[in-house]
Amino acid sequence: MSQVKVAVVGYGNVGRGVIASLKNNPDMELVCVVSRSPERVKKEFSAVPVFHVSEAEKAFERSGAQVAILCGGSKDDLPKFGPQMAKLINTVDSFDNHIHIPDYFAAMDKTAKEHGHVSVISTGWDPGIFSLERTLAGAFLPGSRAYGFYGLGPAGGLSMGHSDALRTIPGVKDARQYTHAIPSAVKKVQNGENPDFAPGDMHTRECFVVLEEGADKVAVTKAIMEMPGYFAPYDTTVNFITQEELNTKYAGFPHDGLVAAAGVTGKGNPARIEYRCVWGSNPEATANVLVAHARAAARLAAEKRTGAFTILDIPASYFTTKSHDELLAHWM
Ligand SMILES: NC(=O)c1ccc[n+]([C@@H]2O[C@H](COP(=O)([O-])OP(=O)(O)OC[C@H]3O[C@@H](n4cnc5c(N)ncnc54)[C@H](OP(=O)(O)O)[C@@H]3O)[C@@H](O)[C@H]2O)c1
């Protein structure tokens, strides 16, 4: 297959990860970057032309891009830029606002179909490969439920969304939040109890917070503990540390997770399916998954398919450079 020309739209952690990942995929080529702040991007990166988002159409035409990997945030960026970009080019994104996936799919499907493009949505590790594993577990163990646990290692997993939420609290200068799976909850699932968990039953939250000078520790702690959805339902610990400690001891984006389902097979024999991911860098791992989906998007587009797709709709062989013969001989 000839090289797939890829545009990166949005230059943050995931955008940087995609650029790094493309270098490890010789069948893919980065041809341009599109950003709301091209001057910021150019200070860090100048290997390919960088365009302002208002010039996206020109960027794709001039660079010959076939697929744009959308690396903006799920909360505000993708709902706006997703459909805009789907008018112009085949897209791949990691929209991760789970309850809004059906609406986002519908919006992207409509636009992509109207403009003859493919839009692969909501892929990464969760949603993404964990969605696939949940679906497979549900199909192979009928009657079981598939659960997702995060932060199983001793250090837990860095939650970027919860870290962002901490940084919005007045008096917080910087912060990072680590999620920890509760071992007894994992055990219940592995025992085949198929429990009904409330949000706080599966994970605890550990916060490392740097205060602004003169900020009130008690008020900040209260604001964290009472934040609905993010911290209020959880057993949450707040640690105040210096910026230097945060930068040295809590750098990087480690994360990990487990999909687990347990049930029975035909005559009631116990059965368990588990799928585990351990990432040194969550955004780089997400980027690797996005790049494999860009390959799949190019293949779907070459078959004249249009509309929105998820990882559940794409054959696994479309993600890999390996030929069908190679897959049959060595990967089956
Ligand atoms: N499905 C999954 O498994 C999964 C996993 C991880 C993340 N995600 C999703 O990926 C999304 C992006 O994550 P991220 O960590 O890359 O977010 P991020 O670093 O905050 O970047 C998001 C956007 O913000 C802008 N930006 C970044 N740094 C900036 C800066 N210093 N100044 C001004 N603008 C800046 C960039 O857009 P411009 O270049 O246009 O300015 C960038 O595309 C998340 O919202 C999450 O939903 C999904």
Ligand as a Chemical Component Dictionary entry (heavy atoms), coordinates in Angstrom:
data_LIG
# 
_chem_comp.id                   LIG 
_chem_comp.type                 NON-POLYMER 
_chem_comp.pdbx_formal_charge   0 
_chem_comp.three_letter_code    LIG 
# 
loop_
_chem_comp_atom.comp_id 
_chem_comp_atom.atom_id 
_chem_comp_atom.alt_atom_id 
_chem_comp_atom.type_symbol 
_chem_comp_atom.charge 
_chem_comp_atom.model_Cartn_x 
_chem_comp_atom.model_Cartn_y 
_chem_comp_atom.model_Cartn_z 
_chem_comp_atom.pdbx_ordinal 
LIG N1  N1  N 0  -10.119 7.670  23.949 1  
LIG C1  C1  C 0  -9.070  7.682  24.745 2  
LIG O1  O1  O 0  -8.627  6.639  25.205 3  
LIG C2  C2  C 0  -8.379  8.971  25.094 4  
LIG C3  C3  C 0  -7.213  8.917  25.860 5  
LIG C4  C4  C 0  -6.553  10.130 26.136 6  
LIG C5  C5  C 0  -7.071  11.335 25.657 7  
LIG N2  N2  N 1  -8.225  11.326 24.933 8  
LIG C6  C6  C 0  -8.807  12.587 24.447 9  
LIG O2  O2  O 0  -7.813  13.366 23.824 10 
LIG C7  C7  C 0  -8.120  14.715 24.059 11 
LIG C8  C8  C 0  -6.874  15.559 23.897 12 
LIG O3  O3  O 0  -5.976  15.290 24.974 13 
LIG P1  P1  P 0  -4.644  16.149 25.150 14 
LIG O4  O4  O 0  -3.983  15.643 26.369 15 
LIG O5  O5  O -1 -3.890  16.202 23.879 16 
LIG O6  O6  O 0  -5.261  17.595 25.457 17 
LIG P2  P2  P 0  -4.472  18.954 25.440 18 
LIG O7  O7  O 0  -2.990  18.741 25.586 19 
LIG O8  O8  O 0  -5.155  19.849 26.414 20 
LIG O9  O9  O 0  -4.730  19.498 23.952 21 
LIG C9  C9  C 0  -6.023  19.768 23.471 22 
LIG C10 C10 C 0  -5.945  20.945 22.505 23 
LIG O10 O10 O 0  -5.641  22.133 23.232 24 
LIG C11 C11 C 0  -4.788  22.974 22.485 25 
LIG N3  N3  N 0  -3.570  23.203 23.292 26 
LIG C12 C12 C 0  -2.754  22.270 23.828 27 
LIG N4  N4  N 0  -1.743  22.850 24.516 28 
LIG C13 C13 C 0  -1.938  24.188 24.411 29 
LIG C14 C14 C 0  -1.243  25.319 24.901 30 
LIG N5  N5  N 0  -0.126  25.199 25.617 31 
LIG N6  N6  N 0  -1.730  26.541 24.589 32 
LIG C15 C15 C 0  -2.856  26.680 23.846 33 
LIG N7  N7  N 0  -3.555  25.642 23.348 34 
LIG C16 C16 C 0  -3.102  24.414 23.622 35 
LIG C17 C17 C 0  -4.455  22.224 21.191 36 
LIG O11 O11 O 0  -5.287  22.726 20.133 37 
LIG P3  P3  P 0  -4.711  23.826 19.100 38 
LIG O12 O12 O 0  -3.423  23.303 18.546 39 
LIG O13 O13 O 0  -5.793  23.980 18.099 40 
LIG O14 O14 O 0  -4.479  25.073 19.906 41 
LIG C18 C18 C 0  -4.827  20.787 21.481 42 
LIG O15 O15 O 0  -5.272  20.078 20.386 43 
LIG C19 C19 C 0  -8.707  14.727 25.459 44 
LIG O16 O16 O 0  -9.668  15.759 25.585 45 
LIG C20 C20 C 0  -9.360  13.395 25.588 46 
LIG O17 O17 O 0  -10.730 13.548 25.381 47 
LIG C21 C21 C 0  -8.881  10.176 24.644 48 
# 
loop_
_chem_comp_bond.comp_id 
_chem_comp_bond.atom_id_1 
_chem_comp_bond.atom_id_2 
_chem_comp_bond.value_order 
_chem_comp_bond.pdbx_ordinal 
LIG N1  C1  SING 1  
LIG C1  O1  DOUB 2  
LIG C1  C2  SING 3  
LIG C2  C3  SING 4  
LIG C2  C21 DOUB 5  
LIG C3  C4  DOUB 6  
LIG C4  C5  SING 7  
LIG C5  N2  DOUB 8  
LIG N2  C6  SING 9  
LIG N2  C21 SING 10 
LIG C6  O2  SING 11 
LIG C6  C20 SING 12 
LIG O2  C7  SING 13 
LIG C7  C8  SING 14 
LIG C7  C19 SING 15 
LIG C8  O3  SING 16 
LIG O3  P1  SING 17 
LIG P1  O4  DOUB 18 
LIG P1  O5  SING 19 
LIG P1  O6  SING 20 
LIG O6  P2  SING 21 
LIG P2  O7  DOUB 22 
LIG P2  O8  SING 23 
LIG P2  O9  SING 24 
LIG O9  C9  SING 25 
LIG C9  C10 SING 26 
LIG C10 O10 SING 27 
LIG C10 C18 SING 28 
LIG O10 C11 SING 29 
LIG C11 N3  SING 30 
LIG C11 C17 SING 31 
LIG N3  C12 SING 32 
LIG N3  C16 SING 33 
LIG C12 N4  DOUB 34 
LIG N4  C13 SING 35 
LIG C13 C14 SING 36 
LIG C13 C16 DOUB 37 
LIG C14 N5  SING 38 
LIG C14 N6  DOUB 39 
LIG N6  C15 SING 40 
LIG C15 N7  DOUB 41 
LIG N7  C16 SING 42 
LIG C17 O11 SING 43 
LIG C17 C18 SING 44 
LIG O11 P3  SING 45 
LIG P3  O12 DOUB 46 
LIG P3  O13 SING 47 
LIG P3  O14 SING 48 
LIG C18 O15 SING 49 
LIG C19 O16 SING 50 
LIG C19 C20 SING 51 
LIG C20 O17 SING 52 
# 
